[in-house]
Amino acid sequence: MSKINIIGKASTLFLSLSILLSIGCANHVPSMKTDYSSAMNTKWVLEDIDGHGITDFAHIWLRFDGDRKIYGSGGCNNFRSNYFIENNEFKTQPFAMTRKACSPSLNIQESKFMQALRNIRTMHTQDNILYMTGSTHKLRFSKK
């Protein structure tokens, strides 16, 4: 094989690889940057848990403040805790809650919400919606 032939084949190979890489990258969707600051100092009202709507009369909400506090209502009882970010993961300390007597349906809804909230690890906002995700649960809130 001559040097010209080898250079020609190498150029063709390089061009082919470049095209394949550019096609592969064209479909790449950049990962969403986790921006915890966009969720702070805002009241967020729960819209769904794991893709399922919530009981209409359950007013479940939360708020994060700049002092690393999270507080809100599970629909019946109020809760509060401290949160922190570790290795870009959202984590909470154990929650303190009031203990009101509520209807069975609100108790079930609140229990599902609190279980999901305890396991949340990431969150981001987009178009005035707060998305919180854990290994087994997803929460979606609207800005109020």
N, C-alpha and C positions, 0 to 999 in steps of 0.2 A: 504494500500500500504506500502510496506517495504521501508526502506531508500535506499536500493540498487536499487530497481526498480525506485524510484524517481530520484536518481543520474543518472541512466542509461538514463532515458527519458530526463533529463536536458542536459546531454552530447550529446545526439542525436539532440536535439533542437539547442544547441550551434553550433554543427558541421554543421547542415543544414543552419543555418543563416550565418555562416562563408562562406560556399560555395556560397550561393546566393549573399552575398556582394562582394565576389571576382569576381563572374561572372559579376555583375553589374559594378564593377569598371574596369574590363578588357576592356570594350567598352568606357570608359571615355576618351575623348580627352581633354587634359589640355588646358585651355584658353590661347590664345596667349598674351604674355606680351607686353604691349604697351611700345615701346622703341622709344621715340621721338628723342633721340640723333643720331640714325642711319640715320635719314633723313636730318640732318643738313649739310650745306656747300656742297651741291650737287645740280646740275641742274637736275630737273625732267621734262620730256616731257610727256604730257598727251596722253594716249592711248585710253581711253574711259570714257564716262560719263554714269552712270547707265547701264553699259553693252552694250552700243551702241558706235561703233567706231565714230571717229570725221572726219570732212572734211579733205581730204588728204593734202590740201595746208595750213591748219590752223596750225601754229606752236605755240601751247599753252604750256607754261612751267611755272615753278615756282622754287623758291629757298628759303630756310630758312637759316638765318645766326645766329651766336652765340649771337648776340645782340638783339634777339627776333624780328627780322625784317623778313617779308615775301615779296617777290617781284617777278615780272615776266611779262608775256605777256598773254593776253586773246585771242590772235590770231590776234588782230588788235591794241588794246590799251594796254599800259603798266599799271601795277597796283603796289601798295605797301601798306603795313599796318604793324602794330605791332601784334604779337601773344603772347599768354600766355597760360600756363597750369594751370587749376584750378580744383581741385578734380579729377585729372587724365584725364580731358577733355581738348581738344585742342579748343581754341577760338581765334577769331581775333577781332581787333577793326575795325571800318568802313574803307573801302578801298578808297584810293585816286587813280584816274585813269585819263589818258589822254583822250581826246575826238576827235579822228581822225574820218574822214568819211570813212566808210568801205562798202563792198558789203553787201547786205541784208543777204546772207547766213552766212557770217562771224559774222555779228551782232547778229544773232539768236544763233549761236554756242557760241559766247562769253557770251551772256546773260545767257545761260544755265550753262556754266562753272562757272561764277561768282555767280550765285544763289546757285549752289551746294557748292562752296568753302565757302560761307558765313555760311553755315549750317553744316560744317564738325565738328565732335566732337572727333573722334579718328583716329589714323593713325598708321601704322606699315609697316616695310619693310620685304621683304622675297625674296631671289634670285634676287636682284637688281630691284625689283618692289616695288613701294610705293602704298599702299592701304590707301585711306582716306574715312571714312564713317561718315555719318550723319544720322539723323532720317529718311530722305526720299531720300537721294542721296548717290551715291558711285562714287568715282573717282579712276582711276588706271593710274599710271605713270611708265615710264621706266627711268632708270638711264642713263644720257648722260654725 
